[in-house]
Amino acid sequence: MEAMVDALVAQNERLMARVAELERLLGRHSGVSGKPPSSDTLGQRDAQNAERQSRAERRRAARAKAKELMRDKASEPRRPGKQPGGEGKHLEMVDDPDEVVEHRPGACSGCGGDLAGSDEVGVERRQVFDLPQRRFEVVEHRALSCRCACGTTTKAPFPAVARATTAYGPLVRALGVYLVGRQHLPIARAAELLEDALGAPVSTGWLAGLTLEAAAGLEPFLAELRAQLVAADVLHADETGARIAGARWWFHVACTDLLTLLDCHERRGAEAFSDMGVLPFLLRRARHRRPEAVLVDRLAEHALCCAHLLRDLASVAQIASQTAWADAMADLLVEAKHTVEAAGPDGLGTGQLGSLRRRYTRIVKAGWAANPDRTGKRDSLERESYNLLRRFDLQRADICRHWANPAIPFDNNQAERGVRMVKLQQKISGCFRTPAGARAFCAVRSYIQTANKHGVGLLEALTRLFNGDPWIPPTPSRT
């Protein structure tokens, strides 16, 4: 009987662990895993909002202490709508309108007399801003041939834009690439828009080939972009998977607040970044299990993305035995973020750094107390909490690097934004048909995103590209 009871107790424990594991799998959503937000159900969104409110209440005390240190208005939380001091946008009257239409009264509003030829005593102006009537402007180029006195006939060369008997100009090509590469319109809909709005009856095949044509002229831009990224003090790096010709490829991004380089590769991680030509030292140092959460600086020192870590902590905190240390670590990360922001560019003092690091060590010790050594095999819940705690213990320097160096951001959102459009393109088109097309997409996106970060008009930059004079990012000045 005792042996049977022991067997039933052990079996019951295994079944309870299995039920808990299945419940957690069913309850996983974008807030506690790598699932995209679009996959969340209404119930999961409600649960995520409830968890977010609960975490916010637990951290309110920690944030209140950090907010007392904030003196700079820029460090306050953003309010909805227009921010204080932000530049407003409205229509302003121009001094030289394209057309002036005068409206003269026909009869007096008092006596009803005719006002023809009467004196003008005042004027009120109103201006209407509208688009011009759609029209397709055609410019004919004629190359004249002239005969010299020696008898030789010489014909003038055509400009680069007149590449055939009939050809679309740089602005039409730039707008086509803008619609497909920037606004991510499907090819057929972009062609429809060009014809309906501008009267340009372009074919879908011609429009689909514009991205390859644009990428062919970007070599000078890409060379300068890589040179500036290599010289940057801090780089953001990220990657995401997508299908090219039915096979799994990896899209990588290396970027700063002013530069973005996208590329695709059959492999992920260090080899791909090395082939991009901007992070050769990753072959020596980067061996992260999660390269999507890596920030890299010039000395090949790495900082893990704390936004990813907060999401992982929220997932582990759902396990009853792990809630205490996971919530405490999340509170510490958020409090340290606000404290570093309040300290400004000078960073934290030695005393503040020491206090944060001692608290970090105590939380890690509490985590190990909740994860005792086991000689047997761990279940999936135990493995998740154990692996996360092990990362916090072994990689504490990478996690806390931004505490001592304010130039290193808290998260890796810069790279997340840089690689996000690959997923949007995949959602629209399903996949990339050829590696050449995928690389052309990456080159054009690098050009568009970098120009946009510098405040350069995208149509202007793309028009320059098709005129044979691509925009090149200015070399940053170093003090």
C-alpha positions in Angstrom: 0.0 0.0 0.0 2.8 2.4 0.8 4.5 1.7 -2.5 1.2 2.3 -4.3 0.6 5.6 -2.5 4.1 6.8 -3.3 3.6 5.9 -7.0 0.2 7.7 -7.1 1.6 10.8 -5.5 4.5 10.9 -7.9 2.1 10.4 -10.8 -0.1 13.1 -9.5 2.8 15.5 -9.3 3.8 14.8 -12.9 0.2 15.3 -14.1 -0.1 18.6 -12.1 3.1 19.8 -13.7 1.9 18.8 -17.1 -1.4 20.6 -16.6 0.4 23.7 -15.4 2.7 23.6 -18.5 -0.3 23.2 -20.9 -2.2 26.1 -19.2 0.8 28.3 -19.6 1.2 27.3 -23.3 -2.4 28.1 -23.9 -2.1 31.5 -22.1 1.0 32.6 -23.9 0.7 35.9 -25.8 2.8 38.7 -27.2 3.4 40.2 -23.8 5.2 37.1 -22.4 6.6 35.4 -25.5 8.0 36.1 -29.0 4.5 35.7 -30.6 3.5 38.7 -32.7 0.7 40.9 -31.3 -1.5 40.1 -34.3 -1.8 36.5 -33.0 -3.4 37.5 -29.7 -7.0 36.6 -29.1 -9.4 39.1 -27.5 -9.2 37.1 -24.3 -5.4 37.1 -24.4 -5.4 40.9 -24.9 -7.6 41.4 -21.9 -5.3 39.1 -19.9 -2.3 41.1 -21.1 -3.9 44.4 -20.1 -4.7 43.0 -16.6 -1.1 41.7 -16.2 0.2 45.1 -17.4 -1.9 46.9 -14.8 -0.8 44.6 -12.1 2.8 45.1 -12.9 2.3 48.8 -13.0 0.8 48.8 -9.5 3.7 46.8 -8.2 6.3 49.1 -9.7 4.6 52.4 -8.8 6.5 52.8 -5.6 9.8 52.2 -7.4 9.0 54.6 -10.2 7.9 57.3 -7.7 11.3 57.2 -6.0 13.1 57.6 -9.4 10.7 60.3 -10.6 11.7 62.5 -7.7 15.2 62.7 -9.2 13.9 63.9 -12.6 14.2 67.6 -13.2 14.4 67.7 -17.0 11.0 68.1 -18.7 12.2 65.9 -21.5 12.5 62.9 -19.2 8.8 63.0 -18.2 6.4 60.4 -19.6 5.0 61.4 -23.0 1.4 62.6 -22.9 -1.1 61.7 -25.7 -1.3 64.2 -28.6 1.1 67.0 -29.5 4.0 67.3 -27.1 5.0 70.6 -25.4 7.3 72.6 -27.6 6.7 70.4 -30.6 6.5 72.0 -34.0 2.9 72.4 -35.2 1.7 71.9 -38.8 -0.8 74.1 -40.5 -1.4 75.8 -43.8 0.3 79.1 -44.2 -0.5 81.6 -46.9 2.1 82.0 -49.6 3.2 85.3 -51.1 3.3 84.1 -54.7 0.2 81.9 -55.5 0.1 80.0 -58.8 -3.1 81.6 -59.7 -5.1 84.7 -58.5 -8.9 84.8 -59.0 -10.6 88.1 -58.1 -14.2 88.2 -57.1 -15.9 91.6 -57.6 -19.4 92.4 -56.2 -22.0 93.0 -58.9 -24.5 95.1 -56.9 -24.5 97.3 -53.8 -25.7 95.4 -50.7 -27.4 98.7 -49.5 -29.2 100.4 -52.4 -28.8 97.7 -55.0 -26.9 100.0 -57.4 -24.5 98.7 -60.1 -20.9 98.6 -58.8 -19.2 98.2 -62.3 -16.3 100.7 -62.4 -16.6 101.6 -58.7 -13.5 102.3 -56.6 -11.9 99.4 -54.8 -11.5 100.2 -51.1 -10.4 96.9 -49.6 -9.5 93.3 -50.3 -9.6 90.1 -48.2 -7.5 87.1 -49.2 -8.1 83.4 -48.9 -6.0 80.7 -50.4 -7.1 77.1 -51.5 -4.4 74.5 -51.6 -5.2 71.6 -54.0 -3.5 69.2 -56.3 -3.1 70.1 -60.0 -5.1 68.4 -62.7 -3.6 65.0 -63.4 -1.6 65.1 -66.6 1.4 63.1 -68.0 4.1 65.6 -69.1 5.9 64.4 -72.2 9.3 65.9 -73.1 10.7 65.1 -76.5 14.5 65.0 -76.9 15.9 65.5 -80.3 19.6 64.7 -81.0 20.7 66.9 -83.9 23.4 65.8 -86.4 25.8 68.4 -87.8 28.2 68.1 -90.6 31.6 69.7 -90.2 33.4 71.5 -93.0 35.8 68.5 -93.1 32.8 66.3 -94.1 32.3 64.4 -90.8 28.8 64.2 -89.4 28.5 64.3 -85.6 25.3 63.5 -83.7 24.6 64.9 -80.2 24.2 62.3 -77.4 20.9 61.9 -75.7 20.7 62.6 -71.9 20.7 59.6 -69.5 16.9 59.9 -68.9 16.2 59.3 -72.6 17.3 55.7 -72.5 15.0 54.5 -75.2 12.6 55.7 -77.9 10.0 56.1 -75.1 10.9 55.9 -71.5 9.5 56.9 -68.1 11.4 59.7 -66.4 13.2 59.7 -63.0 10.2 61.2 -61.1 7.8 58.4 -62.3 10.5 55.8 -61.4 11.1 57.4 -58.0 7.4 57.5 -57.2 7.0 53.8 -58.2 9.9 52.8 -55.9 8.4 55.0 -53.2 5.0 53.4 -53.4 6.4 49.8 -53.4 9.5 50.2 -51.1 8.3 52.8 -48.7 4.5 52.5 -48.5 4.7 48.8 -49.3 1.8 48.8 -51.7 1.3 45.6 -53.7 2.6 45.9 -57.3 -0.8 45.8 -58.9 -2.3 48.5 -56.6 0.7 50.8 -57.0 0.4 50.5 -60.8 -3.3 51.3 -60.5 -2.6 54.4 -58.3 0.0 55.7 -60.8 -2.5 55.4 -63.7 -5.5 56.8 -61.8 -3.8 59.7 -60.0 -1.2 60.7 -62.6 -2.4 59.1 -65.9 0.8 57.0 -66.0 -0.2 53.6 -67.5 2.7 51.6 -66.2 2.8 47.8 -66.4 3.2 45.6 -63.3 6.3 44.0 -64.8 8.0 47.3 -65.3 7.1 48.4 -61.8 8.3 45.2 -60.3 11.7 45.6 -61.9 12.2 49.2 -60.5 13.6 47.9 -57.2 16.4 46.0 -58.9 17.1 49.0 -61.1 17.3 51.3 -58.0 19.6 48.9 -56.1 22.0 48.8 -59.0 22.7 52.5 -58.5 23.3 52.3 -54.7 26.8 51.0 -54.6 28.4 54.4 -53.6 25.7 54.9 -50.9 26.2 51.4 -49.5 30.0 51.8 -49.4 29.8 55.0 -47.4 27.0 53.6 -45.2 29.2 50.6 -44.2 32.2 52.9 -43.6 30.2 55.1 -41.2 28.7 52.1 -39.4 32.1 50.6 -38.8 33.2 53.9 -37.3 30.1 54.3 -35.1 30.5 54.1 -31.3 27.4 52.1 -30.6 25.5 49.8 -33.1 22.1 48.2 -32.8 21.8 44.8 -34.3 18.8 42.6 -34.9 17.6 39.8 -37.2 14.3 38.2 -38.4 13.5 35.2 -40.6 11.6 35.2 -43.9 11.2 32.9 -46.9 13.1 33.5 -50.1 12.2 31.2 -53.0 10.6 28.9 -50.5 13.7 28.6 -48.3 14.3 30.1 -44.8 16.6 33.1 -44.9 17.6 35.7 -42.3 17.3 39.4 -42.6 19.9 41.3 -40.5 20.0 45.0 -39.6 22.9 47.1 -38.2 21.9 50.7 -37.4 22.3 53.8 -35.4 20.0 56.8 -34.9 21.1 58.2 -38.3 22.1 55.1 -40.3 20.3 51.8 -41.3 21.8 48.9 -43.2 19.6 45.9 -44.1 20.9 42.7 -45.7 19.8 39.1 -46.0 21.8 35.9 -45.6 21.2 32.1 -45.6 22.8 31.9 -42.2 22.0 33.8 -39.0 24.3 35.5 -36.5 28.0 36.3 -36.6 28.7 34.9 -40.1 25.9 37.0 -41.7 27.0 40.2 -39.9 30.5 39.6 -41.0 29.4 39.2 -44.6 27.5 42.5 -44.3 30.9 44.2 -43.9 30.1 46.1 -40.7 30.7 43.8 -37.8 33.7 41.6 -38.5 34.6 41.3 -34.8 31.4 39.4 -34.1 33.1 36.3 -35.3 35.3 36.5 -32.3 33.0 37.6 -29.5 29.3 37.2 -30.3 28.0 33.8 -29.2 24.6 34.8 -27.9 21.7 32.4 -28.0 19.5 35.4 -28.7 21.3 37.6 -31.2 18.1 39.6 -31.8 18.6 41.2 -28.3 22.1 42.4 -28.8 23.6 45.9 -28.9 27.2 46.0 -30.0 29.7 48.8 -29.5 33.1 49.3 -31.2 35.0 47.3 -28.6 32.8 44.3 -29.2 31.2 44.7 -25.8 27.6 43.6 -25.8 24.5 44.8 -24.0 21.4 42.8 -23.9 18.1 44.4 -24.7 16.3 44.9 -21.4 12.9 45.2 -23.1 13.2 41.5 -24.1 14.3 40.6 -20.6 11.3 42.3 -19.1 9.1 40.3 -21.3 10.9 37.1 -20.3 10.6 38.0 -16.6 6.8 38.6 -17.1 6.6 35.1 -18.5 8.6 33.5 -15.6 6.6 35.5 -13.0 3.5 33.5 -14.0 5.1 30.5 -12.2 4.2 30.8 -8.6 7.5 29.7 -7.2 9.4 32.2 -9.4 7.1 35.3 -9.0 9.1 36.9 -6.2 12.5 37.1 -7.8 11.2 37.8 -11.3 9.1 40.7 -10.2 11.9 42.1 -8.1 14.3 42.0 -11.0 11.8 43.6 -13.3 11.2 46.4 -10.8 15.0 46.9 -10.5 15.5 47.1 -14.3 12.7 49.7 -14.6 13.9 51.8 -11.6 17.5 51.7 -12.9 16.3 52.9 -16.3 14.6 56.0 -14.8 17.6 56.6 -12.5 20.0 56.6 -15.4 17.8 58.9 -17.5 17.5 61.3 -14.5 21.3 61.4 -14.1 21.8 62.7 -17.7 24.9 62.3 -19.8 27.3 62.2 -16.8 25.9 58.9 -15.7 25.4 57.4 -12.3 27.8 58.1 -9.4 29.9 55.3 -7.8 27.5 55.1 -4.9 24.4 54.7 -7.0 26.1 52.1 -9.2 27.2 50.1 -6.2 23.7 50.2 -4.6 22.0 48.9 -7.8 24.6 46.2 -8.3 24.2 44.9 -4.7 20.5 44.8 -5.1 21.0 42.9 -8.4 23.2 40.3 -6.7 20.6 39.8 -3.9 17.8 39.2 -6.3 20.0 36.7 -8.3 20.7 34.8 -5.0 17.0 34.8 -4.2 16.4 33.4 -7.7 18.8 30.5 -7.1 17.1 29.8 -3.8 13.9 29.3 -5.8 15.7 27.1 -8.3 17.7 24.5 -6.2 20.1 22.1 -7.9 18.4 19.0 -9.3 20.0 15.8 -10.3 17.1 14.7 -12.4 15.6 16.1 -15.6 13.9 19.5 -15.4 10.4 20.1 -16.8 9.8 22.9 -19.3 8.7 25.4 -16.6 11.8 24.7 -14.5 14.0 25.0 -17.6 12.6 28.4 -18.6 13.1 29.9 -15.2 16.5 28.3 -14.7 17.8 29.4 -18.1 16.6 33.0 -17.6 18.1 33.1 -14.1 21.4 31.7 -15.4 21.4 34.5 -18.1 21.0 37.1 -15.4 23.8 35.6 -13.3 26.4 34.9 -16.1 25.7 38.0 -18.3 25.1 40.6 -15.6 27.7 42.8 -17.1 25.9 42.8 -20.5 22.5 43.4 -18.8 23.8 46.3 -16.7 26.1 47.9 -19.1 23.9 50.9 -19.7 24.0 51.7 -16.0 27.6 52.9 -16.3 27.4 54.2 -19.9 24.4 56.3 -20.7 25.3 56.2 -24.4 24.1 52.6 -24.5 20.3 52.5 -24.6 18.1 50.5 -22.3 16.5 48.6 -25.2 17.1 47.6 -28.8 14.1 49.4 -30.3 16.2 51.1 -32.9 17.0 47.8 -34.5 13.5 46.5 -34.0 12.1 49.4 -36.0 14.8 48.9 -38.7 13.9 45.3 -39.4 10.1 45.5 -38.8 9.4 46.4 -42.4 10.7 43.0 -43.6 7.7 41.5 -41.8 5.3 44.0 -43.3 6.6 43.2 -46.8 6.3 39.5 -46.1 2.7 40.0 -44.9 1.9 41.8 -48.2 3.7 39.6 -50.7 3.9 36.3 -48.8 7.6 35.8 -49.6 10.5 37.1 -51.7 10.7 35.3 -55.1 14.5 35.4 -55.6 17.6 36.2 -53.4 18.5 39.0 -55.9 15.1 40.6 -55.3 15.4 40.3 -51.6 18.8 41.9 -51.6 17.5 44.7 -53.8 14.7 45.3 -51.3 17.2 45.5 -48.5 19.4 48.0 -50.4 16.4 50.3 -51.2 15.1 50.1 -47.6 18.6 51.0 -46.3 18.6 54.0 -48.6 15.1 55.1 -47.7 15.4 54.6 -44.0 18.8 56.4 -43.8 17.6 59.3 -45.8 14.5 59.6 -43.7 16.6 59.6 -40.5 18.5 62.6 -41.9 15.3 64.5 -42.8 15.8 64.2 -46.5 12.7 64.1 -48.7 12.3 60.5 -49.9 11.0 61.4 -53.4 13.9 63.9 -53.7 16.4 61.2 -52.7 14.9 58.6 -55.0 14.7 61.1 -57.9 18.4 61.8 -57.4 19.1 58.1 -57.5 17.4 57.6 -60.9 19.3 60.7 -62.2 22.6 58.9 -61.4 23.4 61.1 -58.4 22.4 59.1 -55.3 22.2 60.9 -52.0 25.1 60.1 -49.7 24.9 60.5 -45.9 27.2 63.3 -44.7 30.2 62.2 -42.6 29.5 62.9 -39.0 31.8 65.3 -37.2 33.7 63.9 -34.2 34.8 66.0 -31.3 
